[in-house]
Amino acid sequence: MTANAVTKLSITQAACDRLIEAATAKAAEISVPAVIAVVDESGALKAFRRMDNAPLLSVDIATNKAYTAVSFGIATHEWFDFIKGDPPLLHGIVHTPRLVVFGGGYPVKVDGQIVGGIGISGGHYSQDMVVAEAALAALAE
């Protein structure tokens, strides 16, 4: 690192491919056609899959879940607890474009540093979380 710049790690294409494959396998296992989006550390889309019969609206939702997760470094389901007791934040921040405050988006970390994000959409958010967690577990293997 220099005085005027920082060095950031970014998710590799190989890691994206493993996340996509593991998420697809878990979604198929639980019979939830899903959209899987992986973004790099800057929130730019790096890998994507829309399984057959996955809802069209899930394309934007999955991408935004991944973006939300990498943007603040927390899983999307953690947002609700963060904002629920704060009325100005609860009623204001939810109007922020691309912010998702329900489950299915997670930061992707390597050695404790955020390198990307994954977002899943297609089922109930609890199912999306199961799919994302399976993908992250496979990446850690």
ZICOR-V217699 format. One record per residue. RES is the residue in three letters. SS is DSSP state (A for helix, B for strand, O for the rest). Layout:
# ZICOR-V217699
res={RES | RES}
ss={SS | SS}
This chain:
# ZICOR-V217699
res={MET | THR | ALA | ASN | ALA | VAL | THR | LYS | LEU | SER | ILE | THR | GLN | ALA | ALA | CYS | ASP | ARG | LEU | ILE | GLU | ALA | ALA | THR | ALA | LYS | ALA | ALA | GLU | ILE | SER | VAL | PRO | ALA | VAL | ILE | ALA | VAL | VAL | ASP | GLU | SER | GLY | ALA | LEU | LYS | ALA | PHE | ARG | ARG | MET | ASP | ASN | ALA | PRO | LEU | LEU | SER | VAL | ASP | ILE | ALA | THR | ASN | LYS | ALA | TYR | THR | ALA | VAL | SER | PHE | GLY | ILE | ALA | THR | HIS | GLU | TRP | PHE | ASP | PHE | ILE | LYS | GLY | ASP | PRO | PRO | LEU | LEU | HIS | GLY | ILE | VAL | HIS | THR | PRO | ARG | LEU | VAL | VAL | PHE | GLY | GLY | GLY | TYR | PRO | VAL | LYS | VAL | ASP | GLY | GLN | ILE | VAL | GLY | GLY | ILE | GLY | ILE | SER | GLY | GLY | HIS | TYR | SER | GLN | ASP | MET | VAL | VAL | ALA | GLU | ALA | ALA | LEU | ALA | ALA | LEU | ALA | GLU}
ss={O | B | O | O | B | O | O | O | O | O | O | O | A | A | A | A | A | A | A | A | A | A | A | A | A | A | A | A | A | O | O | O | O | O | B | B | B | B | B | B | O | O | O | O | B | B | B | B | B | B | O | O | O | O | O | O | A | A | A | A | A | A | A | A | A | A | A | A | A | A | A | A | O | O | O | O | O | A | A | A | A | A | A | O | O | O | A | A | A | A | A | A | A | O | O | O | O | O | O | O | O | O | O | O | B | B | B | B | B | B | O | O | B | B | B | B | B | B | B | B | B | O | O | O | A | A | A | A | A | A | A | A | A | A | A | A | A | A | A | A | O}
